Amino acid sequence: MSCDTSPAPRHVAIVMDGNGRWAERRGLARTQGHRAGVEAVRRTVRAARELGVGWLTLYAFSSENWKRPKREIDVLMSLPEEFFDRELPEAIEKNVRILAIGRLSRLPARVRAAVEDAVQRTAHNDGMRLVFALSYGGRAEIVDAARRLLQNCNAGQLDSAALDEKIFAAHLDLAEMPDVDLLIRTGAEQRVSNFLLWQIAYAEIVCSGVMWPDFQRRHFESAIAEYQRRERRFGLTGAQLRAAAP
């Protein structure tokens, strides 16, 4: 299946769910599901770049995931290093810029160093932005932005009367990140799980029954095709949109 000629979504965000259940259904340890999920990341990053997606944000490790068993956390923490060790050369070659959001200070030092190295080595790339949400929570991001705003107000650098959505968004983890156009969730669940709560305000949501390790390019293309079929009204009526169309 291939997408039609409509523009690809500028920003796709993915909740990569189902790794553990995928493994359990096969009688495997949950950690093996997470390792299998890395292959799906590779496939999806390549597909997104080839299909013209400008931003791809992946929910790699949530702030709530710190509550999981230590062994599972240890495996999850090893995956960024393994991914960058293998995939960073291709990202550099293909002009992909790697970024990260979340409370990265909570990551183990070696993981944080691997992430910072990938961000630094791709900093001059101007192609697709690949964002990893690590130790990330949408509510925490909003709280952190509010804290930065308060500090600026207290320092006399910002008049609270001038505060609007644009100024607030500029204080989020990545000021340059555009709103999400398409949010994909795998694993058959239907919730946003504290992911990019500010940025998904008008996102189109596609939930897939496919577990993340089984997520193939055709599933990604199917989600984009579904997005392209939808009428995005942003509060307007369909008639208003059609009247404004060139």
C-alpha positions in Angstrom: 0.0 0.0 0.0 1.3 3.5 -0.8 0.1 6.9 0.3 -1.7 9.2 -2.2 -0.4 12.5 -3.5 -1.7 14.6 -0.6 1.1 16.1 1.5 2.6 13.9 4.2 1.9 15.1 7.8 4.7 17.5 8.9 4.9 16.0 12.4 4.1 12.4 13.2 4.3 11.2 16.9 4.2 7.5 17.8 3.3 5.8 21.1 5.3 2.6 20.5 3.1 0.2 22.6 2.9 -3.5 22.8 6.5 -4.7 23.2 6.0 -6.6 26.4 2.7 -8.2 25.3 4.2 -9.2 22.0 6.9 -11.1 23.9 4.6 -12.6 26.5 2.3 -14.0 23.8 5.3 -15.8 22.4 6.4 -17.2 25.8 9.4 -14.8 25.8 10.7 -12.4 28.4 9.3 -8.9 28.1 12.8 -7.6 27.6 13.0 -9.5 24.3 10.0 -7.6 23.1 11.7 -4.3 23.7 14.7 -5.5 21.8 12.5 -6.6 18.9 10.9 -3.1 19.0 14.2 -1.5 18.1 13.9 -3.1 14.6 10.5 -1.4 14.2 12.1 1.9 15.1 14.7 1.4 12.4 12.0 0.6 9.8 9.8 3.4 10.8 12.5 6.1 10.8 13.5 5.1 7.3 9.9 5.0 6.1 9.2 8.4 7.6 12.2 10.0 6.0 11.4 8.5 2.6 7.8 9.6 2.8 8.7 13.2 3.4 7.8 13.5 7.1 9.5 16.5 8.6 9.4 15.6 12.3 9.1 12.1 13.9 8.8 11.9 17.6 9.0 8.5 19.3 7.8 7.9 22.9 10.8 5.8 23.9 10.6 5.9 27.7 8.0 7.7 29.8 8.3 9.2 33.3 6.0 6.5 34.5 8.2 3.7 33.1 10.6 4.3 36.0 8.1 2.3 38.1 8.8 -0.9 36.1 10.9 -3.8 37.4 14.6 -2.9 37.5 15.6 -5.6 35.0 13.2 -4.2 32.5 14.4 -0.7 33.1 18.0 -1.8 32.7 17.3 -3.3 29.3 15.3 -0.2 28.2 18.2 2.0 29.2 20.6 -0.1 27.1 18.6 0.4 23.9 19.4 4.0 23.1 23.2 3.2 23.2 22.7 0.2 21.0 20.5 2.1 18.6 22.8 5.1 18.2 25.9 2.8 17.9 24.3 1.2 14.9 22.1 3.9 13.4 24.0 7.1 13.9 26.2 6.8 10.8 23.1 6.4 8.6 21.4 9.3 10.3 24.4 11.5 9.6 24.6 10.3 6.0 20.8 10.8 5.4 20.8 14.3 6.9 18.6 13.4 9.9 18.9 15.6 13.0 18.4 13.8 16.3 16.9 15.6 19.3 15.6 14.6 22.7 13.0 15.8 25.1 12.2 14.9 28.7 13.9 15.1 32.1 17.1 13.7 30.7 19.0 14.4 33.9 17.3 11.2 35.3 18.9 9.0 32.7 22.0 7.0 33.7 25.2 8.9 32.8 26.2 6.6 30.0 22.7 6.9 28.4 22.7 10.6 28.7 26.2 10.8 27.1 25.1 8.6 24.2 22.0 10.8 23.6 24.0 14.0 23.9 26.6 12.7 21.4 23.9 11.8 18.9 22.3 15.3 19.3 25.7 17.0 18.9 26.9 15.0 15.9 23.7 15.7 14.0 23.2 19.3 15.1 24.1 20.7 11.6 21.8 18.4 9.7 18.7 20.1 8.3 16.6 17.1 7.1 14.1 15.2 9.1 14.0 15.8 12.8 14.0 12.6 14.8 13.0 13.3 18.4 13.3 10.7 21.2 11.0 11.3 24.3 13.1 9.9 27.2 12.1 10.1 30.8 9.3 12.1 29.3 5.8 13.1 30.6 3.5 15.7 29.0 2.4 17.1 32.3 6.0 17.4 33.5 6.9 19.2 30.3 4.1 21.7 30.9 5.1 22.2 34.6 8.7 22.8 33.5 7.6 25.3 31.0 5.5 27.1 33.6 8.5 27.2 35.9 10.7 28.8 33.2 8.0 31.4 32.6 7.8 32.2 36.3 11.6 32.6 36.5 11.6 34.9 33.5 8.7 37.0 35.0 10.4 37.2 38.4 13.7 38.3 36.6 11.8 41.1 34.8 12.4 39.4 31.4 8.7 38.8 30.7 5.6 40.7 31.4 2.9 38.3 32.5 0.3 40.4 30.7 2.0 39.5 27.4 1.8 35.8 28.0 -0.1 33.9 25.2 0.0 30.4 23.7 2.9 31.3 21.4 5.1 32.5 24.2 4.1 29.5 26.4 5.0 27.1 23.6 8.4 28.7 23.3 9.2 27.5 26.8 8.5 23.9 26.2 11.3 21.4 25.8 11.8 22.1 22.1 10.6 25.6 21.2 10.9 24.8 17.5 8.8 21.7 17.6 5.6 22.1 15.5 2.3 20.8 16.7 1.7 17.1 16.0 -0.4 16.4 12.8 -0.7 12.6 13.2 -0.5 10.6 16.5 -0.1 6.9 16.0 -0.6 4.4 18.8 0.2 0.8 18.4 -0.8 -2.1 20.6 -4.6 -1.8 20.4 -4.9 0.7 23.2 -6.7 4.0 22.8 -5.2 6.6 25.1 -2.5 9.3 24.8 -0.6 8.2 27.9 0.7 11.7 28.9 2.5 12.1 25.6 3.0 15.6 24.1 -0.2 16.9 25.7 0.3 20.5 24.5 1.4 19.5 21.0 -1.4 17.0 20.2 -4.2 19.5 20.7 -5.4 19.1 17.1 -3.6 16.0 16.1 -5.4 13.3 14.1 -5.2 10.0 16.1 -4.8 6.6 14.5 -4.8 3.5 16.8 -3.4 0.3 15.4 -4.0 -3.2 16.7 -0.5 -4.2 15.6 2.0 -4.6 18.4 5.0 -2.4 18.0 7.6 -5.1 17.1 5.3 -6.1 14.2 4.8 -2.6 12.9 5.8 -2.5 9.3 6.2 0.2 6.6 2.7 -0.8 5.3 1.2 0.0 8.7 2.9 3.3 8.7 1.7 4.1 5.2 -1.8 3.0 6.2 -1.9 5.5 9.1 -0.7 8.3 6.8 -3.3 7.4 4.2 -6.0 7.6 6.9 -4.6 11.0 8.0 -4.8 12.2 4.4 -8.5 11.1 4.1 -9.5 13.3 7.0 -10.7 16.8 6.9 -8.8 18.9 9.4 -11.1 21.8 10.4 -9.4 23.4 13.4 -12.7 24.6 14.8 -14.2 25.7 11.4 -17.0 24.1 9.5 -16.3 22.0 6.4 -18.1 24.7 4.3 -15.8 27.4 5.6 -12.8 25.3 4.7 -14.1 24.6 1.2 -14.9 28.3 0.7 -11.3 29.3 1.7 -9.7 26.7 -0.5 -7.8 28.1 -3.6 
